[in-house]
Amino acid sequence: MPHSISPQSTQTLEADSPPAANPNPDLPSQDMSMSDASSPAAAEEQAKVNLEELFNDEDSDNEFSSSAPQVKFEDELSQPAPLKVSPRSQFSDPEIMRAFYQRLFPFRYLFQWLNHSPLPCNDFAHREFAFTLPNDAYLRYQSFPTADLFRKQCIQMLPSRFEIGPVYSTNPRDRKQLRKASAFRPLTKELVFDIDMTDYDEIRTCCSGASICPKCWAFITMAIKVIDVALREDFGFKHILWVYSGRRGAHAWVCDKRAREMDDQRRRAVAGYLELLKGGDGAKRVNPRRPLHPHLERSLNILKEHFQTTILHEQDPWAEEKSAHLLQLIPDVKLRDALKTKWDSSPSRPSPSKWADIDTLAKSGSLSMKPQQLLEAKQDILLEYTYPRLDAEVSKKLNHLLKSPFVIHPGTGRVCVPIDPREVESFDPFTVPTVVQLLGEIDAWKGQAETEDGKKVQDWEKTSLKPYVDYFRGFVANLLKDEKSGIKREREEGEPMEF
């Protein structure tokens, strides 16, 4: 899939192999000179610099305060020139993308999220980034010692999007200098999940392919609710970031340290736990053991209301000849024959009526199996039409790359914004802002340049991107708080007891 990249799924240019053409001829070559990058010793010294000074903005967060002296970077000395957005502006225009990376992309909080600390460390410096360039070249094994260099590279190269990979045992740019290839290996990465609407094409009736509408977006809503509660209650994960893919799906990033340190075997186990549907080509795809696992019991309780509204009334999946698939899912031959006779005589009968017919005819004497068996068959049908359809391969590999939050979807121009799972019912993908819209909102903003306490108002704060960045900032702050507590606890447990 375009937003989730397997290392074997695409031809790539490696970091030390320059792409065919520079999309910005007025700028230096796309490959950033590593003379700009810090050596390990320099990086350690640079870690003493306050995080807020790694960016060209002036806002600061109290939870990351520092008494370090202020350092001015080159980008801070010249603010980007205002960009007037016209009706003809396209989100793929180089100047639009440059303005987005200069003025809107939350590099500060992305850095904190991936670095797990307010000061630069290997969690960020050894992280792989993969850029998709405007000429469709795919540049892998990019890495950056600081967020400032990462930001500069994005402004210089203008990637249409970028993916995030694992933290490696060494700097990804230095992998070819190692004597043994086996010394370059992935160490940690968030446990990720990918939900894509195309996996629902066999059961959604309103749209297909890349198209979505409010009716079928409900499938993504159901999936988020089921997966999120399972990850929290069954596995004890706390820091789960849900992100809109920009068009027709959603991604989950499980950021707890315990999740990041999982090997492939454990990732496959978690993915297998959440995977339910098997097979295809019209066959029965849900065959759980009885009694149902508590996770499936809980999922049924979450999904049964959605089944009545989204499936029966909005999707109407068994209209006319489509009722043949429903008949295949009824295990009782006598009941199945009775239903077929009734529906053949009234082919336009809607799906809610056909669903009710199952119980009506069963109670009238057309059932040869036990009522409990029929109940279980109906539960299986409900799960087949509502249970999350995950791209499980995305979750099983430590070295799998996934599209970053807050990049622009190259097909829609919309920003890949976070989704608050507590308010997932109210999330509307059609109101997610586009980059052109956001730049227009900056131009139209009439507020004060500074807040009452003298802080500069950042450009993203002038736009409809603000609530999404605010949510992400709070998520990252909670993650870093737990990371700090975990480090302190590990240090205390590792110290010898004094008598």
C-alpha positions in Angstrom: 0.0 0.0 0.0 1.2 3.5 -0.7 1.2 4.6 2.9 2.7 1.4 4.4 6.0 0.3 2.9 7.6 -3.1 3.2 11.4 -3.1 2.7 10.9 -5.7 -0.1 7.9 -4.0 -1.8 9.5 -1.2 -3.8 12.6 -0.3 -5.7 14.5 2.4 -3.8 17.4 4.8 -4.0 19.7 4.4 -1.0 20.9 7.4 1.0 24.3 7.5 -0.8 22.7 7.1 -4.3 21.4 10.5 -5.4 18.0 10.6 -7.1 17.8 11.3 -10.8 16.9 15.0 -10.6 16.9 17.8 -8.1 13.3 19.0 -7.7 14.6 22.4 -6.5 17.4 23.5 -8.9 18.0 26.7 -7.0 18.9 24.6 -3.9 21.9 22.4 -3.3 22.0 18.7 -4.2 19.3 16.6 -2.5 21.7 14.5 -0.6 22.5 16.5 2.5 26.2 16.7 3.2 27.0 14.9 6.4 29.5 17.6 7.1 26.4 19.3 8.5 25.8 16.3 10.8 27.3 16.0 14.2 29.9 13.5 15.1 29.1 11.3 18.1 31.1 13.6 20.3 29.6 16.7 18.8 26.1 15.2 19.0 26.7 14.6 22.7 27.7 18.2 23.1 24.8 19.3 21.1 22.4 17.4 23.4 23.1 20.1 26.0 21.3 22.6 23.8 17.7 23.2 24.9 15.2 21.5 22.7 13.3 24.7 21.9 16.5 26.1 20.3 16.6 23.3 17.7 13.8 25.0 15.8 13.2 28.4 14.2 10.0 29.0 16.2 9.9 30.7 19.5 7.3 28.9 21.5 8.3 26.7 24.4 6.8 24.0 26.6 7.1 24.2 30.3 7.5 20.5 30.6 10.8 20.7 28.6 12.2 23.9 30.1 15.9 24.4 30.3 18.4 27.0 31.4 20.7 26.4 28.5 21.8 29.5 26.6 19.8 30.4 23.5 21.3 29.3 20.1 20.1 30.8 16.8 20.1 28.7 13.8 20.4 29.9 10.2 16.7 29.5 9.5 15.8 31.6 12.5 17.5 34.7 11.0 15.2 34.8 7.9 11.4 34.2 8.2 9.8 32.6 5.1 8.3 35.2 2.8 4.4 35.3 2.8 2.9 33.0 0.2 -0.4 34.1 -1.5 -2.6 31.2 -2.2 -4.7 31.5 -5.4 -7.6 29.4 -6.6 -5.2 27.8 -9.0 -2.8 26.7 -6.3 -2.2 22.9 -6.2 -1.1 21.0 -3.1 1.7 19.4 -5.1 3.2 22.8 -6.2 6.8 23.1 -5.0 6.1 26.5 -3.3 3.1 25.1 -1.6 5.0 22.1 -0.2 7.9 24.4 0.8 5.6 26.7 2.7 4.0 23.7 4.4 7.3 22.4 5.7 8.5 25.8 6.7 5.3 27.1 8.4 3.0 24.3 9.3 4.7 20.9 9.9 5.1 20.2 13.6 8.8 19.1 13.5 9.3 19.9 17.2 6.7 17.5 18.4 7.5 14.8 15.8 11.1 14.9 17.1 10.0 14.6 20.7 7.6 11.7 19.8 10.3 9.6 18.0 13.2 10.6 20.3 11.4 9.8 23.6 13.4 12.6 25.2 13.6 16.4 24.9 17.3 16.0 24.2 18.7 14.4 21.0 19.6 10.7 21.4 19.9 7.6 19.2 16.2 6.9 19.3 16.0 9.7 16.7 19.5 9.8 15.3 19.4 6.1 14.3 15.9 6.2 13.0 15.3 5.5 9.4 13.2 7.9 7.3 12.3 7.2 3.7 11.5 10.1 1.4 9.2 10.0 -1.7 10.5 12.8 -3.9 8.5 14.9 -6.4 9.9 12.9 -9.2 8.7 9.7 -7.5 12.2 8.6 -6.5 12.1 6.7 -3.2 15.0 7.5 -1.0 15.6 5.1 1.9 18.0 5.0 4.9 17.8 8.8 5.6 18.7 9.7 9.2 19.3 12.9 11.0 21.2 13.7 14.3 18.9 16.6 15.1 15.4 17.7 14.2 16.8 20.9 12.8 18.8 19.0 10.1 15.7 16.9 9.4 13.6 20.0 8.9 16.2 21.6 6.6 16.3 18.4 4.5 12.5 18.4 4.1 12.5 22.1 3.0 15.4 21.4 0.6 14.0 18.1 -0.9 10.3 18.8 -0.6 9.2 15.1 -0.2 5.7 14.5 -1.3 5.5 12.3 1.8 7.9 10.3 4.0 7.7 7.0 5.9 9.1 6.2 9.3 11.1 3.0 9.9 12.8 1.5 12.9 15.7 2.6 15.1 18.8 0.7 13.9 21.8 -0.5 15.8 23.9 2.2 14.0 23.3 5.2 11.9 21.5 4.0 8.7 23.7 6.3 6.6 26.8 4.4 7.9 25.5 0.9 7.3 27.9 0.3 4.3 30.9 1.2 6.4 30.3 -1.8 8.7 32.5 -4.8 8.3 29.6 -7.2 8.8 26.2 -6.6 7.3 24.7 -8.4 10.2 25.8 -5.6 12.5 23.2 -3.3 10.9 19.9 -4.5 12.3 16.6 -3.0 13.5 16.3 -2.6 17.3 13.0 -0.9 18.1 10.0 0.5 16.4 6.4 1.3 17.4 3.9 -1.6 17.0 1.8 -0.4 14.1 -1.6 -1.3 12.5 -3.0 -0.4 9.2 -6.8 -0.3 8.4 -7.6 0.4 4.8 -11.0 0.8 3.3 -10.2 -1.3 0.2 -10.2 -4.4 2.4 -13.9 -3.8 2.9 -14.8 -3.7 -0.7 -16.6 -7.1 -0.7 -19.1 -5.9 2.0 -19.5 -2.2 1.4 -22.1 -1.2 -1.2 -21.7 2.6 -1.3 -18.2 2.9 -2.7 -15.2 0.9 -3.9 -11.5 1.3 -4.5 -10.1 4.7 -3.3 -13.5 6.3 -2.9 -15.1 6.8 0.5 -18.2 8.4 1.9 -19.6 9.0 5.4 -21.5 5.7 5.2 -18.5 3.5 4.7 -16.2 5.6 6.9 -18.2 4.0 9.7 -16.2 0.8 9.0 -13.0 2.6 10.1 -14.8 4.0 13.2 -15.8 0.5 14.2 -12.3 -0.8 13.7 -10.7 1.9 15.8 -13.1 1.3 18.6 -12.5 -2.5 18.7 -8.7 -2.4 18.2 -8.1 0.5 20.6 -9.9 -1.1 23.5 -8.2 -4.5 22.9 -4.7 -3.0 22.9 -5.4 -1.1 26.1 -7.4 -3.7 28.1 -5.9 -6.9 26.9 -2.3 -5.9 26.4 -2.0 -3.0 28.8 -0.8 -0.5 26.3 -1.3 3.1 27.1 0.2 5.3 24.4 -1.7 4.6 21.2 -1.6 7.2 18.5 -4.3 6.9 15.8 -3.7 8.8 12.6 -5.9 9.4 9.6 -4.2 8.2 6.4 -5.3 11.2 4.4 -7.8 9.4 2.2 -9.4 6.0 3.1 -8.0 4.6 6.2 -6.3 4.9 9.6 -3.0 3.8 11.2 -2.3 3.0 14.8 1.1 3.6 16.4 1.6 1.8 19.8 4.3 3.9 21.4 4.8 2.2 24.8 8.4 1.2 25.3 7.3 -2.4 25.8 5.7 -2.4 22.4 8.6 -0.7 20.7 11.0 -3.4 21.9 8.9 -6.3 20.6 10.6 -8.7 18.2 8.9 -10.0 15.1 7.6 -13.1 16.9 5.8 -11.1 19.5 4.4 -8.7 16.8 3.0 -11.6 14.9 1.4 -12.9 18.1 -0.4 -9.6 18.7 -1.5 -9.3 15.1 -2.7 -12.9 15.2 -4.7 -12.2 18.4 -6.5 -9.3 16.6 -7.0 -11.1 13.3 -10.3 -12.9 12.9 -11.3 -13.1 9.2 -9.8 -16.0 7.2 -10.2 -17.1 3.6 -12.2 -15.4 1.0 -14.0 -15.9 -2.4 -17.5 -15.9 -0.9 -16.7 -18.5 1.8 -17.6 -18.2 5.4 -14.7 -16.2 6.9 -15.5 -16.2 10.6 -15.2 -19.4 12.5 -14.4 -18.7 16.1 -14.3 -21.3 18.8 -17.1 -21.5 21.4 -17.4 -20.3 24.0 -16.2 -17.0 22.5 -13.0 -15.4 23.7 -13.7 -12.4 26.0 -12.2 -10.1 23.4 -14.8 -11.3 20.8 -17.6 -11.0 23.4 -16.6 -7.4 24.1 -16.3 -6.7 20.3 -19.8 -8.1 19.7 -21.1 -5.7 22.3 -19.3 -2.8 20.7 -20.3 -3.7 17.1 -24.0 -4.9 17.5 -25.3 -1.3 17.4 -23.2 -0.5 14.3 -24.5 -3.6 12.7 -28.1 -2.3 12.9 -27.3 1.2 11.6 -24.3 0.9 9.3 -24.7 -2.6 7.9 -28.4 -3.3 7.7 -29.8 0.2 7.0 -27.0 2.2 5.3 -25.1 -0.5 3.4 -28.1 -2.8 2.7 -25.7 -5.7 1.8 -28.3 -8.3 0.9 -30.4 -6.4 -1.5 -31.9 -8.5 -4.4 -29.5 -11.2 -5.6 -26.9 -10.3 -3.0 -29.0 -12.3 -0.4 -27.4 -15.4 -1.8 -24.3 -14.8 0.3 -26.4 -14.4 3.5 -28.0 -17.8 2.7 -24.6 -19.4 2.4 -23.9 -18.3 6.0 -27.0 -20.0 7.4 -26.0 -23.5 8.5 -29.5 -24.9 8.8 -30.7 -26.4 5.5 -34.4 -26.3 6.4 -34.2 -22.7 7.4 -32.1 -21.7 4.5 -34.7 -23.2 2.0 -37.5 -21.4 3.7 -35.7 -18.1 3.6 -34.8 -18.6 -0.1 -38.4 -19.2 -1.0 -39.6 -16.1 0.9 -36.9 -13.8 -0.6 -37.4 -15.1 -4.1 -41.0 -14.1 -3.9 -40.0 -10.6 -2.7 -36.6 -9.8 -4.3 -36.7 -6.1 -3.3 -37.1 -6.9 0.4 -34.5 -4.7 2.3 -31.7 -6.1 4.4 -33.2 -5.2 7.8 -36.3 -7.2 6.9 -34.3 -10.2 5.7 -32.3 -10.2 8.9 -35.6 -10.2 10.9 -36.9 -13.0 8.7 -34.3 -15.4 10.1 -35.7 -15.4 13.6 -39.3 -15.2 12.4 -39.1 -18.3 10.2 -37.0 -20.1 12.8 -39.7 -19.6 15.5 -42.4 -20.7 13.0 -41.0 -24.2 12.7 -38.4 -23.9 9.9 -35.5 -24.6 12.2 -33.9 -28.1 12.5 -30.9 -27.1 14.6 -30.8 -25.9 18.2 -31.6 -22.2 18.8 -28.2 -21.7 20.4 -26.5 -22.8 17.1 -28.5 -20.3 15.2 -27.6 -17.6 17.6 -23.9 -18.4 17.1 -24.3 -18.4 13.4 -25.9 -14.9 13.6 -23.0 -13.8 15.8 -20.5 -15.0 13.2 -22.4 -13.1 10.4 -22.3 -9.9 12.5 -18.6 -10.2 13.1 -17.9 -10.9 9.4 -19.6 -7.7 8.4 -18.3 -5.4 11.2 -15.0 -6.8 12.7 -11.8 -4.9 11.8 -10.1 -6.0 8.6 -6.4 -5.4 9.3 -3.5 -5.5 6.9 -1.7 -7.8 9.3 1.6 -7.9 7.4 2.2 -4.3 8.4 2.2 -5.2 12.0 4.3 -8.3 11.9 7.7 -6.9 10.9 10.0 -4.7 12.9 11.5 -3.2 9.8 8.2 -2.2 8.1 7.9 1.5 7.2 4.7 3.5 7.7 3.7 6.9 6.5 4.4 9.6 9.0 1.7 11.6 10.8 1.1 15.2 9.5 2.4 14.6 6.0 0.3 15.5 3.0 -1.6 12.7 1.2 -0.4 12.9 -2.4 -3.8 12.0 -3.8 -6.0 14.3 -1.8 -3.8 17.1 -0.4 -5.2 16.4 3.1 -3.0 16.4 6.2 -2.6 13.0 7.9 -3.9 14.2 11.3 -4.2 12.4 14.6 -7.6 10.9 15.6 -8.7 11.1 19.2 -10.1 7.6 19.9 -12.3 9.1 22.7 -14.1 11.2 20.0 -13.8 8.8 17.0 -17.5 8.9 16.4 -17.3 12.6 15.6 -14.2 12.4 13.4 -15.1 13.4 9.8 -12.4 12.8 7.2 -14.1 15.2 4.9 -13.4 18.1 7.2 -9.7 17.4 7.6 -7.9 20.4 6.2 -5.9 20.4 3.0 -2.5 22.1 2.8 -3.8 24.8 0.4 -6.7 25.5 2.7 -4.3 25.9 5.7 -2.0 28.3 3.8 -5.1 30.3 2.9 -6.1 30.4 6.6 -2.7 31.9 7.5 -3.2 34.6 4.9 -6.7 35.4 6.2 -5.7 35.4 9.9 -6.3 38.8 11.6 -5.2 38.0 15.2 -2.3 39.3 17.2 1.2 38.3 16.4 2.0 37.5 20.0 0.0 36.0 22.9 -0.6 37.9 26.1 2.5 36.4 27.7 4.7 37.6 24.8 5.0 34.3 22.9 5.0 34.4 19.2 1.9 32.9 17.6 3.0 30.1 15.3 1.6 29.8 11.9 -0.1 26.4 12.6 -1.9 28.1 15.5 -3.6 30.4 13.0 -5.2 27.5 11.2 -7.7 24.6 11.5 -4.6 22.4 12.1 -4.3 23.7 15.6 -6.6 21.2 17.4 -4.7 18.3 15.8 -1.3 19.6 16.8 -2.5 20.4 20.3 -3.8 16.8 20.6 -0.5 15.5 19.3 1.5 17.7 21.7 -0.5 16.4 24.7 0.0 12.8 23.5 3.8 13.3 23.2 4.0 15.1 26.6 2.3 12.1 28.3 4.6 9.7 26.5 7.7 11.5 27.6 6.4 11.7 31.1 6.1 8.0 31.3 9.5 7.5 29.6 11.1 9.7 32.2 9.4 7.8 35.0 10.5 4.4 33.5 14.1 5.5 33.2 14.1 6.7 36.9 12.5 3.4 38.0 15.0 1.3 36.0 17.9 3.3 37.6 16.5 2.8 41.1 16.0 -0.9 40.6 19.5 -1.3 39.2 21.2 0.4 42.2 22.4 -1.9 45.0 20.6 -1.8 48.3 22.4 -0.1 51.1 22.4 -1.5 54.6 
